[in-house]
Amino acid sequence: MINFQTLRQKLNESGSSVIKTFKINKSSEAVITKVGSKYHLHINGEKLDDYPSVKEAEKAAKEFSAFIGVQKQ
């Protein structure tokens, strides 16, 4: 039987390819995926937003981590 978290992850990432994965801290992980011509930023499995380039997605991940008080180690 599939659980809710696994189902949500499969629905969010269908037809996408992982471009970059990096850690924000010990417990948080950021993943940049490409769907079509857009790059999606996911932090801890939650989609944050769409960006036109990988650099902008990385910058947004760093800004978001600073905003929520999480520093990259």
N, C-alpha and C positions, 0 to 999 in steps of 0.2 A: 504494500500500500504506500502511496506517495503522500508525503506531508505537505502542508501548505507552503512552507518556505521553499521547498524544492520546486513545487509547481510555479510559484511566482518567479523564481529565478529562471526557469525554462521559458516562461512567457516573455520575460524582459529581454532575454538574450537570443531569441530565435532569429536566425539569419544574420548574426553578427560575428565578427572575428575580433579576437583580443589583440590589441596593438601593444599595450604596455601595462604592466602591473607593478605597483610599488607600494611600500609601507609608509603610512603617515606617522604612526607610532607603533608600540608593541601590539596593540589590539585592533588597530584600524588599518584597512587596506583600500587602496584606490585602484580601480581598473578602468582603462580607456579602451573602448571597443569602437569598431567602425561599422556603421550600417549605412549602406548607400554612399553618399558623399559627406555624411556628417559623422562626427566623433561624439560618442556618449561617454560621460563621466559617471562612474558608479563608485560610491563610497560605502563600504560595508554592505554591499549587495543592493543598495538603494540608488536608483538613478537620480543624479543631481540635475543635469542639463545636457543640451546638445551644443557642440562647438564646431566651428568651421575648420579648425586645425588642432593637431596634437599639442602644440606649444600653448595654445590658449586653454586647452583642457587641463594641462599640467599647472599652469598659472592659477586657474580657478580652484584646483584642488589645494594648492598651497594657501590661497586666500581663504578658502572655506575652513581649512584646518586652523588657521590663525583666528578666524572669526569665532569658532566654537571653543577656542582655547587649547587646541591640541597642537603640539609642536613636533615637527619631524625630527627623528633621532637618527 
